[in-house]
């Protein structure tokens, strides 16, 4: 359901472009960067409150530049609300080492931490809009090895496999794949935690799917106690307060682990109309949530992060393009609804 950017070639091109861009400029500060190739004059956020890297060549930055070129200054400033916030970089299936290296090198040169999303587990998304993933367990292990090699000793925060544990609990993933999935997730945590400066948060669902009692043991079986913590509300719309309550209940059951919350699109909470099983997919009337920061409302919450990239489609529903594709009209509505 998460809409990762599917085309490996397109992803790699953007990664390399961003890495080269940052390598040649002085974006470690918080001022406009004249060498920003998007033409949108994208800035980094203050490191003290938001240590994550803003990609100055992302879709939102390119949209800002396009609107400015077309004389649509008001729309450009709305999309800038997205373009100047760090969002998760979803590593594609084809060139994990190259992509992870490109993002982490660019982030390091900007004196920030890369926020990476790994979403390639075999039998991903149970055949829904974001179906796919690695061909088998060995392919997934090789992919994780590539990601780890690309990160190296550079700072990175990893959101590991949105929905992977949840779909073991809700019956979406067939029983025959459960044992392997637990093994793959645990192996991924161990591999990534062997790196010098990498934090790992295993995805743990959201405040609206069920109760923490249903998922805490599966999270333990997947190795959450060896991770830095877990993530909640990825690509979803539940309020920050509800997400904190859910996360704190879950934390009590997994050794007091900390967690991060995806606040990218939760500014007006979840959509409650239409078909219940598609309320999560490109819902109308939503808004951007709290901007990414490590200054949160609770000591157990390490950060508010934008894991989902606002403006990218959830899938071909409600008039949207394919999962992961940039949708300018939806991005603009999210920004407009969020106020100033």
DOKOLKOL-858148 format. One record per residue (C-alpha): residue number from 0; chain; x, y negated, z negated. Coordinates in Angstrom, 1 decimal. Each point is the difference from the previous one (the first is absolute). Layout:
N
<atom num="NUM" chaine="A" c1="X" c2="Y" c3="Z"/>
...
This chain:
340
<atom num="0" chaine="A" c1="0.0" c2="0.0" c3="0.0"/>
<atom num="1" chaine="A" c1="3.0" c2="-2.3" c3="-0.3"/>
<atom num="2" chaine="A" c1="0.8" c2="-1.0" c3="3.6"/>
<atom num="3" chaine="A" c1="3.7" c2="0.2" c3="0.1"/>
<atom num="4" chaine="A" c1="1.6" c2="-1.5" c3="3.1"/>
<atom num="5" chaine="A" c1="-0.1" c2="3.0" c3="2.3"/>
<atom num="6" chaine="A" c1="2.3" c2="-0.7" c3="2.9"/>
<atom num="7" chaine="A" c1="3.5" c2="0.8" c3="-0.9"/>
<atom num="8" chaine="A" c1="1.6" c2="-2.0" c3="2.8"/>
<atom num="9" chaine="A" c1="-2.0" c2="-3.1" c3="-0.9"/>
<atom num="10" chaine="A" c1="1.0" c2="0.4" c3="-3.7"/>
<atom num="11" chaine="A" c1="3.7" c2="0.6" c3="0.7"/>
<atom num="12" chaine="A" c1="0.1" c2="-3.0" c3="2.3"/>
<atom num="13" chaine="A" c1="-1.4" c2="-2.3" c3="-2.7"/>
<atom num="14" chaine="A" c1="2.3" c2="1.5" c3="-2.6"/>
<atom num="15" chaine="A" c1="3.1" c2="-0.6" c3="2.0"/>
<atom num="16" chaine="A" c1="-1.1" c2="-3.4" c3="1.0"/>
<atom num="17" chaine="A" c1="-0.7" c2="-1.0" c3="-3.6"/>
<atom num="18" chaine="A" c1="3.3" c2="1.5" c3="-1.2"/>
<atom num="19" chaine="A" c1="2.0" c2="-1.9" c3="2.7"/>
<atom num="20" chaine="A" c1="-2.0" c2="-3.2" c3="-0.8"/>
<atom num="21" chaine="A" c1="0.8" c2="0.1" c3="-3.7"/>
<atom num="22" chaine="A" c1="3.6" c2="1.1" c3="0.5"/>
<atom num="23" chaine="A" c1="0.6" c2="-3.2" c3="2.0"/>
<atom num="24" chaine="A" c1="-1.7" c2="-2.5" c3="-2.3"/>
<atom num="25" chaine="A" c1="0.0" c2="-1.4" c3="-3.5"/>
<atom num="26" chaine="A" c1="-3.4" c2="1.1" c3="-1.3"/>
<atom num="27" chaine="A" c1="1.2" c2="0.8" c3="-3.5"/>
<atom num="28" chaine="A" c1="-1.5" c2="-3.3" c3="-1.2"/>
<atom num="29" chaine="A" c1="-3.5" c2="-1.2" c3="-0.1"/>
<atom num="30" chaine="A" c1="0.2" c2="-2.6" c3="2.8"/>
<atom num="31" chaine="A" c1="-1.2" c2="0.1" c3="3.6"/>
<atom num="32" chaine="A" c1="2.4" c2="2.0" c3="2.1"/>
<atom num="33" chaine="A" c1="0.7" c2="-1.7" c3="3.4"/>
<atom num="34" chaine="A" c1="1.1" c2="3.3" c3="1.5"/>
<atom num="35" chaine="A" c1="-3.3" c2="1.8" c3="-0.6"/>
<atom num="36" chaine="A" c1="-0.6" c2="1.5" c3="3.5"/>
<atom num="37" chaine="A" c1="-3.7" c2="0.2" c3="-0.6"/>
<atom num="38" chaine="A" c1="-0.1" c2="-3.8" c3="0.3"/>
<atom num="39" chaine="A" c1="-2.3" c2="-0.1" c3="-3.1"/>
<atom num="40" chaine="A" c1="2.6" c2="-1.4" c3="-2.5"/>
<atom num="41" chaine="A" c1="-0.7" c2="2.8" c3="-2.5"/>
<atom num="42" chaine="A" c1="1.4" c2="-0.3" c3="-3.5"/>
<atom num="43" chaine="A" c1="0.9" c2="2.4" c3="-2.8"/>
<atom num="44" chaine="A" c1="-1.9" c2="-0.3" c3="-3.3"/>
<atom num="45" chaine="A" c1="1.9" c2="-1.0" c3="-3.2"/>
<atom num="46" chaine="A" c1="1.9" c2="3.1" c3="-1.1"/>
<atom num="47" chaine="A" c1="-0.8" c2="-0.5" c3="-3.7"/>
<atom num="48" chaine="A" c1="-3.7" c2="0.7" c3="0.5"/>
<atom num="49" chaine="A" c1="0.1" c2="2.0" c3="3.3"/>
<atom num="50" chaine="A" c1="3.2" c2="2.0" c3="0.7"/>
<atom num="51" chaine="A" c1="-1.4" c2="1.7" c3="3.1"/>
<atom num="52" chaine="A" c1="1.1" c2="-0.9" c3="3.5"/>
<atom num="53" chaine="A" c1="-2.2" c2="-1.9" c3="2.4"/>
<atom num="54" chaine="A" c1="0.5" c2="1.2" c3="3.6"/>
<atom num="55" chaine="A" c1="0.3" c2="-3.1" c3="2.2"/>
<atom num="56" chaine="A" c1="-0.7" c2="2.0" c3="3.1"/>
<atom num="57" chaine="A" c1="-3.2" c2="1.7" c3="-1.1"/>
<atom num="58" chaine="A" c1="-3.3" c2="0.0" c3="1.8"/>
<atom num="59" chaine="A" c1="-1.4" c2="-2.9" c3="-2.1"/>
<atom num="60" chaine="A" c1="3.1" c2="-2.1" c3="0.6"/>
<atom num="61" chaine="A" c1="-0.4" c2="0.6" c3="3.7"/>
<atom num="62" chaine="A" c1="-3.7" c2="-1.0" c3="-0.2"/>
<atom num="63" chaine="A" c1="0.9" c2="-3.2" c3="-1.8"/>
<atom num="64" chaine="A" c1="2.4" c2="-0.9" c3="2.8"/>
<atom num="65" chaine="A" c1="-2.6" c2="0.8" c3="2.6"/>
<atom num="66" chaine="A" c1="-2.7" c2="-2.1" c3="-1.6"/>
<atom num="67" chaine="A" c1="2.4" c2="-2.9" c3="-0.4"/>
<atom num="68" chaine="A" c1="1.0" c2="0.2" c3="3.6"/>
<atom num="69" chaine="A" c1="-3.7" c2="0.0" c3="1.0"/>
<atom num="70" chaine="A" c1="-0.6" c2="-3.1" c3="-2.1"/>
<atom num="71" chaine="A" c1="-2.1" c2="1.9" c3="-2.6"/>
<atom num="72" chaine="A" c1="1.7" c2="-1.4" c3="-3.0"/>
<atom num="73" chaine="A" c1="-2.8" c2="0.7" c3="-2.4"/>
<atom num="74" chaine="A" c1="-0.1" c2="3.7" c3="0.9"/>
<atom num="75" chaine="A" c1="3.8" c2="0.1" c3="-0.1"/>
<atom num="76" chaine="A" c1="0.1" c2="-1.3" c3="-3.6"/>
<atom num="77" chaine="A" c1="-2.7" c2="2.6" c3="-1.0"/>
<atom num="78" chaine="A" c1="2.1" c2="2.9" c3="1.4"/>
<atom num="79" chaine="A" c1="3.1" c2="-1.5" c3="-1.7"/>
<atom num="80" chaine="A" c1="-1.6" c2="1.2" c3="-3.2"/>
<atom num="81" chaine="A" c1="0.7" c2="3.5" c3="1.2"/>
<atom num="82" chaine="A" c1="3.3" c2="-0.6" c3="1.9"/>
<atom num="83" chaine="A" c1="1.8" c2="-1.5" c3="-3.0"/>
<atom num="84" chaine="A" c1="-0.8" c2="2.9" c3="-2.4"/>
<atom num="85" chaine="A" c1="2.0" c2="3.2" c3="-0.2"/>
<atom num="86" chaine="A" c1="-1.9" c2="3.0" c3="1.3"/>
<atom num="87" chaine="A" c1="0.9" c2="3.7" c3="0.2"/>
<atom num="88" chaine="A" c1="2.1" c2="1.2" c3="2.9"/>
<atom num="89" chaine="A" c1="-1.5" c2="3.4" c3="1.0"/>
<atom num="90" chaine="A" c1="2.8" c2="2.2" c3="1.2"/>
<atom num="91" chaine="A" c1="-0.9" c2="1.8" c3="3.3"/>
<atom num="92" chaine="A" c1="0.5" c2="3.6" c3="0.8"/>
<atom num="93" chaine="A" c1="2.7" c2="-0.2" c3="2.7"/>
<atom num="94" chaine="A" c1="2.9" c2="-2.0" c3="-1.3"/>
<atom num="95" chaine="A" c1="-0.1" c2="0.0" c3="-3.8"/>
<atom num="96" chaine="A" c1="3.6" c2="-0.6" c3="-0.7"/>
<atom num="97" chaine="A" c1="0.3" c2="-2.8" c3="2.6"/>
<atom num="98" chaine="A" c1="-3.2" c2="-1.7" c3="-1.3"/>
<atom num="99" chaine="A" c1="0.8" c2="0.3" c3="-3.7"/>
<atom num="100" chaine="A" c1="3.5" c2="-1.4" c3="0.6"/>
<atom num="101" chaine="A" c1="-1.3" c2="-2.9" c3="2.1"/>
<atom num="102" chaine="A" c1="-2.5" c2="-1.0" c3="-2.7"/>
<atom num="103" chaine="A" c1="2.3" c2="0.4" c3="-3.0"/>
<atom num="104" chaine="A" c1="2.9" c2="-1.8" c3="1.7"/>
<atom num="105" chaine="A" c1="-2.2" c2="-2.9" c3="1.0"/>
<atom num="106" chaine="A" c1="-1.4" c2="-0.2" c3="-3.5"/>
<atom num="107" chaine="A" c1="3.4" c2="0.2" c3="-1.7"/>
<atom num="108" chaine="A" c1="1.3" c2="-2.8" c3="2.2"/>
<atom num="109" chaine="A" c1="-3.0" c2="-2.1" c3="-1.2"/>
<atom num="110" chaine="A" c1="0.8" c2="1.0" c3="-3.6"/>
<atom num="111" chaine="A" c1="-3.3" c2="1.7" c3="-0.3"/>
<atom num="112" chaine="A" c1="-1.2" c2="3.6" c3="-0.5"/>
<atom num="113" chaine="A" c1="-1.6" c2="1.9" c3="2.9"/>
<atom num="114" chaine="A" c1="-3.5" c2="1.4" c3="-0.6"/>
<atom num="115" chaine="A" c1="-0.3" c2="3.3" c3="1.9"/>
<atom num="116" chaine="A" c1="-3.0" c2="2.2" c3="0.5"/>
<atom num="117" chaine="A" c1="0.5" c2="3.7" c3="0.8"/>
<atom num="118" chaine="A" c1="-3.1" c2="1.6" c3="1.6"/>
<atom num="119" chaine="A" c1="1.0" c2="3.1" c3="1.9"/>
<atom num="120" chaine="A" c1="-1.1" c2="3.0" c3="-2.1"/>
<atom num="121" chaine="A" c1="-1.1" c2="3.0" c3="2.1"/>
<atom num="122" chaine="A" c1="-3.8" c2="0.2" c3="0.6"/>
<atom num="123" chaine="A" c1="-0.3" c2="-3.7" c3="-0.8"/>
<atom num="124" chaine="A" c1="-3.4" c2="-1.7" c3="-0.5"/>
<atom num="125" chaine="A" c1="-1.9" c2="3.3" c3="0.6"/>
<atom num="126" chaine="A" c1="-0.6" c2="-0.7" c3="3.7"/>
<atom num="127" chaine="A" c1="-1.5" c2="-3.5" c3="-0.5"/>
<atom num="128" chaine="A" c1="1.1" c2="-3.3" c3="1.6"/>
<atom num="129" chaine="A" c1="3.6" c2="0.3" c3="-1.2"/>
<atom num="130" chaine="A" c1="0.4" c2="3.7" c3="0.6"/>
<atom num="131" chaine="A" c1="3.4" c2="1.4" c3="0.8"/>
<atom num="132" chaine="A" c1="3.2" c2="0.3" c3="-2.0"/>
<atom num="133" chaine="A" c1="3.0" c2="2.2" c3="0.3"/>
<atom num="134" chaine="A" c1="-0.4" c2="3.2" c3="1.9"/>
<atom num="135" chaine="A" c1="1.0" c2="2.2" c3="-3.0"/>
<atom num="136" chaine="A" c1="1.8" c2="0.0" c3="-3.3"/>
<atom num="137" chaine="A" c1="3.5" c2="0.2" c3="1.5"/>
<atom num="138" chaine="A" c1="-0.8" c2="-2.9" c3="2.3"/>
<atom num="139" chaine="A" c1="-1.2" c2="-2.1" c3="-3.0"/>
<atom num="140" chaine="A" c1="3.1" c2="0.8" c3="-2.0"/>
<atom num="141" chaine="A" c1="2.2" c2="-1.1" c3="2.9"/>
<atom num="142" chaine="A" c1="-2.0" c2="-3.2" c3="0.3"/>
<atom num="143" chaine="A" c1="0.5" c2="-0.7" c3="-3.7"/>
<atom num="144" chaine="A" c1="3.7" c2="0.6" c3="0.4"/>
<atom num="145" chaine="A" c1="0.0" c2="-2.5" c3="2.8"/>
<atom num="146" chaine="A" c1="-1.8" c2="-2.6" c3="-2.1"/>
<atom num="147" chaine="A" c1="2.4" c2="0.5" c3="-2.9"/>
<atom num="148" chaine="A" c1="3.1" c2="-0.2" c3="2.3"/>
<atom num="149" chaine="A" c1="-1.4" c2="-3.3" c3="1.4"/>
<atom num="150" chaine="A" c1="-0.6" c2="-1.5" c3="-3.4"/>
<atom num="151" chaine="A" c1="3.4" c2="0.9" c3="-1.5"/>
<atom num="152" chaine="A" c1="0.9" c2="-2.1" c3="-2.9"/>
<atom num="153" chaine="A" c1="-2.0" c2="-3.0" c3="1.0"/>
<atom num="154" chaine="A" c1="-3.0" c2="-1.1" c3="-2.1"/>
<atom num="155" chaine="A" c1="-3.4" c2="1.5" c3="1.0"/>
<atom num="156" chaine="A" c1="-3.3" c2="0.7" c3="-1.6"/>
<atom num="157" chaine="A" c1="-1.9" c2="2.9" c3="1.5"/>
<atom num="158" chaine="A" c1="-3.7" c2="0.7" c3="0.0"/>
<atom num="159" chaine="A" c1="-0.1" c2="3.8" c3="0.5"/>
<atom num="160" chaine="A" c1="-2.7" c2="1.6" c3="2.1"/>
<atom num="161" chaine="A" c1="-3.3" c2="-1.8" c3="-0.5"/>
<atom num="162" chaine="A" c1="-2.9" c2="2.5" c3="-0.5"/>
<atom num="163" chaine="A" c1="2.2" c2="3.1" c3="0.0"/>
<atom num="164" chaine="A" c1="-0.8" c2="1.0" c3="-3.6"/>
<atom num="165" chaine="A" c1="-3.5" c2="-1.4" c3="0.1"/>
<atom num="166" chaine="A" c1="-0.9" c2="2.2" c3="3.0"/>
<atom num="167" chaine="A" c1="1.3" c2="3.0" c3="-1.9"/>
<atom num="168" chaine="A" c1="-2.5" c2="-0.8" c3="-2.8"/>
<atom num="169" chaine="A" c1="-3.1" c2="-1.0" c3="2.1"/>
<atom num="170" chaine="A" c1="0.1" c2="3.2" c3="2.1"/>
<atom num="171" chaine="A" c1="0.9" c2="-1.8" c3="3.2"/>
<atom num="172" chaine="A" c1="3.3" c2="1.9" c3="0.4"/>
<atom num="173" chaine="A" c1="-0.4" c2="3.7" c3="0.5"/>
<atom num="174" chaine="A" c1="1.1" c2="2.3" c3="-2.8"/>
<atom num="175" chaine="A" c1="2.6" c2="1.7" c3="2.0"/>
<atom num="176" chaine="A" c1="2.0" c2="-3.2" c3="0.3"/>
<atom num="177" chaine="A" c1="0.0" c2="-1.0" c3="-3.7"/>
<atom num="178" chaine="A" c1="3.0" c2="1.8" c3="-1.3"/>
<atom num="179" chaine="A" c1="2.2" c2="-1.3" c3="2.8"/>
<atom num="180" chaine="A" c1="-1.2" c2="-3.5" c3="-0.4"/>
<atom num="181" chaine="A" c1="0.9" c2="-0.1" c3="-3.7"/>
<atom num="182" chaine="A" c1="3.4" c2="1.3" c3="0.9"/>
<atom num="183" chaine="A" c1="0.5" c2="-2.6" c3="2.7"/>
<atom num="184" chaine="A" c1="-1.1" c2="-2.9" c3="-2.2"/>
<atom num="185" chaine="A" c1="2.2" c2="1.2" c3="-2.9"/>
<atom num="186" chaine="A" c1="3.0" c2="0.4" c3="2.4"/>
<atom num="187" chaine="A" c1="-0.6" c2="-3.5" c3="1.4"/>
<atom num="188" chaine="A" c1="0.0" c2="-1.5" c3="-3.5"/>
<atom num="189" chaine="A" c1="3.2" c2="1.7" c3="-0.9"/>
<atom num="190" chaine="A" c1="1.7" c2="-0.9" c3="3.3"/>
<atom num="191" chaine="A" c1="-1.0" c2="-3.7" c3="-0.2"/>
<atom num="192" chaine="A" c1="0.8" c2="-0.3" c3="-3.8"/>
<atom num="193" chaine="A" c1="3.5" c2="1.3" c3="0.7"/>
<atom num="194" chaine="A" c1="0.7" c2="-3.3" c3="1.7"/>
<atom num="195" chaine="A" c1="1.6" c2="-2.8" c3="-1.9"/>
<atom num="196" chaine="A" c1="-2.6" c2="-2.8" c3="0.3"/>
<atom num="197" chaine="A" c1="-3.2" c2="1.6" c3="1.1"/>
<atom num="198" chaine="A" c1="-3.3" c2="0.0" c3="-2.0"/>
<atom num="199" chaine="A" c1="-2.7" c2="2.5" c3="0.8"/>
<atom num="200" chaine="A" c1="-3.8" c2="-0.3" c3="-0.7"/>
<atom num="201" chaine="A" c1="-2.0" c2="3.1" c3="0.9"/>
<atom num="202" chaine="A" c1="-3.5" c2="-0.9" c3="1.2"/>
<atom num="203" chaine="A" c1="-2.8" c2="0.7" c3="-2.5"/>
<atom num="204" chaine="A" c1="-3.3" c2="-1.0" c3="1.7"/>
<atom num="205" chaine="A" c1="-2.2" c2="-2.9" c3="-1.0"/>
<atom num="206" chaine="A" c1="-2.6" c2="-1.1" c3="-2.5"/>
<atom num="207" chaine="A" c1="-2.9" c2="1.1" c3="2.0"/>
<atom num="208" chaine="A" c1="0.7" c2="3.6" c3="1.0"/>
<atom num="209" chaine="A" c1="-0.4" c2="1.9" c3="-3.3"/>
<atom num="210" chaine="A" c1="1.5" c2="0.2" c3="-3.5"/>
<atom num="211" chaine="A" c1="3.7" c2="0.2" c3="-1.1"/>
<atom num="212" chaine="A" c1="-0.8" c2="3.3" c3="-1.6"/>
<atom num="213" chaine="A" c1="-0.3" c2="1.5" c3="3.5"/>
<atom num="214" chaine="A" c1="3.4" c2="-1.0" c3="1.2"/>
<atom num="215" chaine="A" c1="2.5" c2="-0.3" c3="-2.8"/>
<atom num="216" chaine="A" c1="1.0" c2="3.7" c3="0.0"/>
<atom num="217" chaine="A" c1="0.4" c2="0.1" c3="3.8"/>
<atom num="218" chaine="A" c1="2.1" c2="-3.2" c3="-0.2"/>
<atom num="219" chaine="A" c1="2.2" c2="1.8" c3="-2.6"/>
<atom num="220" chaine="A" c1="0.3" c2="3.1" c3="2.3"/>
<atom num="221" chaine="A" c1="1.1" c2="-2.4" c3="2.8"/>
<atom num="222" chaine="A" c1="2.8" c2="-1.4" c3="-2.2"/>
<atom num="223" chaine="A" c1="-1.4" c2="-3.4" c3="-1.2"/>
<atom num="224" chaine="A" c1="1.9" c2="0.3" c3="-3.2"/>
<atom num="225" chaine="A" c1="3.3" c2="-0.1" c3="2.0"/>
<atom num="226" chaine="A" c1="-1.2" c2="-3.1" c3="1.9"/>
<atom num="227" chaine="A" c1="0.0" c2="-3.6" c3="-1.2"/>
<atom num="228" chaine="A" c1="-3.8" c2="0.2" c3="-0.1"/>
<atom num="229" chaine="A" c1="-3.0" c2="0.1" c3="2.2"/>
<atom num="230" chaine="A" c1="-1.9" c2="-2.3" c3="2.4"/>
<atom num="231" chaine="A" c1="-3.7" c2="-0.8" c3="0.0"/>
<atom num="232" chaine="A" c1="-2.5" c2="-1.6" c3="2.4"/>
<atom num="233" chaine="A" c1="2.1" c2="0.5" c3="3.1"/>
<atom num="234" chaine="A" c1="-1.9" c2="-1.3" c3="3.0"/>
<atom num="235" chaine="A" c1="-3.1" c2="-0.4" c3="-2.1"/>
<atom num="236" chaine="A" c1="-2.0" c2="-2.8" c3="-1.4"/>
<atom num="237" chaine="A" c1="-0.6" c2="0.7" c3="-3.7"/>
<atom num="238" chaine="A" c1="0.5" c2="-3.0" c3="-2.3"/>
<atom num="239" chaine="A" c1="3.3" c2="-0.5" c3="-1.8"/>
<atom num="240" chaine="A" c1="-1.7" c2="0.2" c3="-3.4"/>
<atom num="241" chaine="A" c1="-1.7" c2="3.3" c3="1.0"/>
<atom num="242" chaine="A" c1="3.4" c2="1.3" c3="1.4"/>
<atom num="243" chaine="A" c1="1.8" c2="-0.9" c3="-3.3"/>
<atom num="244" chaine="A" c1="-2.6" c2="1.8" c3="-2.0"/>
<atom num="245" chaine="A" c1="0.2" c2="3.1" c3="2.2"/>
<atom num="246" chaine="A" c1="3.8" c2="-0.1" c3="0.0"/>
<atom num="247" chaine="A" c1="0.3" c2="-0.4" c3="-3.8"/>
<atom num="248" chaine="A" c1="-2.3" c2="3.0" c3="-0.6"/>
<atom num="249" chaine="A" c1="2.1" c2="2.0" c3="2.4"/>
<atom num="250" chaine="A" c1="3.3" c2="-1.2" c3="-1.5"/>
<atom num="251" chaine="A" c1="-1.1" c2="1.3" c3="-3.4"/>
<atom num="252" chaine="A" c1="-0.2" c2="3.5" c3="1.5"/>
<atom num="253" chaine="A" c1="3.3" c2="0.0" c3="1.9"/>
<atom num="254" chaine="A" c1="2.5" c2="-1.1" c3="-2.7"/>
<atom num="255" chaine="A" c1="-0.7" c2="-3.7" c3="0.0"/>
<atom num="256" chaine="A" c1="1.2" c2="-0.5" c3="3.6"/>
<atom num="257" chaine="A" c1="-0.2" c2="-3.5" c3="1.5"/>
<atom num="258" chaine="A" c1="-1.8" c2="-0.7" c3="3.2"/>
<atom num="259" chaine="A" c1="-0.4" c2="-2.5" c3="2.8"/>
<atom num="260" chaine="A" c1="-3.3" c2="-1.2" c3="1.5"/>
<atom num="261" chaine="A" c1="-0.7" c2="-0.8" c3="3.7"/>
<atom num="262" chaine="A" c1="-1.8" c2="-3.4" c3="-0.1"/>
<atom num="263" chaine="A" c1="0.3" c2="-0.7" c3="3.7"/>
<atom num="264" chaine="A" c1="-3.8" c2="-0.1" c3="0.7"/>
<atom num="265" chaine="A" c1="-1.7" c2="0.2" c3="-3.4"/>
<atom num="266" chaine="A" c1="-0.9" c2="-3.6" c3="-0.4"/>
<atom num="267" chaine="A" c1="-3.7" c2="0.6" c3="0.1"/>
<atom num="268" chaine="A" c1="-0.1" c2="3.6" c3="-1.2"/>
<atom num="269" chaine="A" c1="-1.4" c2="3.0" c3="2.0"/>
<atom num="270" chaine="A" c1="-2.6" c2="-0.1" c3="2.7"/>
<atom num="271" chaine="A" c1="-3.3" c2="1.6" c3="-1.3"/>
<atom num="272" chaine="A" c1="-2.2" c2="0.1" c3="3.2"/>
<atom num="273" chaine="A" c1="-0.2" c2="2.3" c3="2.9"/>
<atom num="274" chaine="A" c1="1.0" c2="3.7" c3="0.0"/>
<atom num="275" chaine="A" c1="1.7" c2="0.9" c3="-3.2"/>
<atom num="276" chaine="A" c1="2.6" c2="2.1" c3="1.7"/>
<atom num="277" chaine="A" c1="1.1" c2="-2.9" c3="2.3"/>
<atom num="278" chaine="A" c1="-0.1" c2="-2.9" c3="-2.4"/>
<atom num="279" chaine="A" c1="3.8" c2="0.1" c3="-0.2"/>
<atom num="280" chaine="A" c1="0.4" c2="-0.4" c3="3.7"/>
<atom num="281" chaine="A" c1="0.4" c2="-3.7" c3="1.2"/>
<atom num="282" chaine="A" c1="-2.7" c2="-1.2" c3="-2.3"/>
<atom num="283" chaine="A" c1="-1.4" c2="-3.5" c3="0.7"/>
<atom num="284" chaine="A" c1="0.1" c2="-2.9" c3="-2.4"/>
<atom num="285" chaine="A" c1="3.2" c2="1.0" c3="-1.8"/>
<atom num="286" chaine="A" c1="2.8" c2="-2.3" c3="-1.1"/>
<atom num="287" chaine="A" c1="3.7" c2="0.0" c3="-0.8"/>
<atom num="288" chaine="A" c1="0.8" c2="0.8" c3="-3.6"/>
<atom num="289" chaine="A" c1="2.7" c2="-1.2" c3="-2.4"/>
<atom num="290" chaine="A" c1="3.2" c2="-0.7" c3="1.7"/>
<atom num="291" chaine="A" c1="2.9" c2="2.5" c3="-0.6"/>
<atom num="292" chaine="A" c1="1.8" c2="-0.6" c3="-3.3"/>
<atom num="293" chaine="A" c1="1.6" c2="1.7" c3="-2.9"/>
<atom num="294" chaine="A" c1="-1.7" c2="-2.4" c3="-2.4"/>
<atom num="295" chaine="A" c1="-3.1" c2="2.1" c3="-0.6"/>
<atom num="296" chaine="A" c1="-2.9" c2="0.0" c3="-2.5"/>
<atom num="297" chaine="A" c1="1.2" c2="3.1" c3="-1.9"/>
<atom num="298" chaine="A" c1="3.4" c2="1.4" c3="-1.1"/>
<atom num="299" chaine="A" c1="-0.7" c2="3.4" c3="1.6"/>
<atom num="300" chaine="A" c1="-0.4" c2="-1.6" c3="3.5"/>
<atom num="301" chaine="A" c1="3.4" c2="-0.5" c3="1.5"/>
<atom num="302" chaine="A" c1="-1.3" c2="-2.0" c3="3.0"/>
<atom num="303" chaine="A" c1="-2.9" c2="-1.1" c3="2.1"/>
<atom num="304" chaine="A" c1="1.0" c2="1.0" c3="3.5"/>
<atom num="305" chaine="A" c1="-1.5" c2="-0.2" c3="3.5"/>
<atom num="306" chaine="A" c1="0.5" c2="3.6" c3="1.1"/>
<atom num="307" chaine="A" c1="-2.7" c2="-0.2" c3="2.7"/>
<atom num="308" chaine="A" c1="1.0" c2="-2.7" c3="2.6"/>
<atom num="309" chaine="A" c1="-3.0" c2="-2.4" c3="0.0"/>
<atom num="310" chaine="A" c1="-1.3" c2="-0.3" c3="3.6"/>
<atom num="311" chaine="A" c1="0.9" c2="3.4" c3="1.1"/>
<atom num="312" chaine="A" c1="-3.0" c2="2.2" c3="0.8"/>
<atom num="313" chaine="A" c1="-1.2" c2="2.9" c3="-2.2"/>
<atom num="314" chaine="A" c1="-1.2" c2="1.9" c3="3.1"/>
<atom num="315" chaine="A" c1="-2.5" c2="-0.1" c3="2.9"/>
<atom num="316" chaine="A" c1="-3.0" c2="-1.0" c3="-2.1"/>
<atom num="317" chaine="A" c1="-2.0" c2="-3.3" c3="-0.2"/>
<atom num="318" chaine="A" c1="1.5" c2="-1.1" c3="3.3"/>
<atom num="319" chaine="A" c1="3.6" c2="0.5" c3="-1.1"/>
<atom num="320" chaine="A" c1="2.9" c2="1.2" c3="2.1"/>
<atom num="321" chaine="A" c1="2.0" c2="3.2" c3="-0.8"/>
<atom num="322" chaine="A" c1="1.3" c2="0.5" c3="-3.5"/>
<atom num="323" chaine="A" c1="3.0" c2="-2.2" c3="-0.6"/>
<atom num="324" chaine="A" c1="-0.5" c2="-2.4" c3="2.9"/>
<atom num="325" chaine="A" c1="0.1" c2="-3.7" c3="-0.6"/>
<atom num="326" chaine="A" c1="-3.5" c2="-1.5" c3="0.1"/>
<atom num="327" chaine="A" c1="0.3" c2="-3.9" c3="0.0"/>
<atom num="328" chaine="A" c1="-3.7" c2="-0.6" c3="-0.5"/>
<atom num="329" chaine="A" c1="-0.2" c2="2.1" c3="-3.1"/>
<atom num="330" chaine="A" c1="3.3" c2="-1.5" c3="-1.4"/>
<atom num="331" chaine="A" c1="-1.4" c2="-3.4" c3="0.4"/>
<atom num="332" chaine="A" c1="-3.2" c2="0.8" c3="-1.8"/>
<atom num="333" chaine="A" c1="2.0" c2="1.5" c3="-2.9"/>
<atom num="334" chaine="A" c1="2.0" c2="-3.1" c3="-0.3"/>
<atom num="335" chaine="A" c1="-2.9" c2="-2.4" c3="0.3"/>
<atom num="336" chaine="A" c1="-2.0" c2="1.9" c3="-2.7"/>
<atom num="337" chaine="A" c1="2.9" c2="-0.2" c3="-2.4"/>
<atom num="338" chaine="A" c1="-0.2" c2="-3.8" c3="-0.4"/>
<atom num="339" chaine="A" c1="3.0" c2="-2.3" c3="-0.4"/>
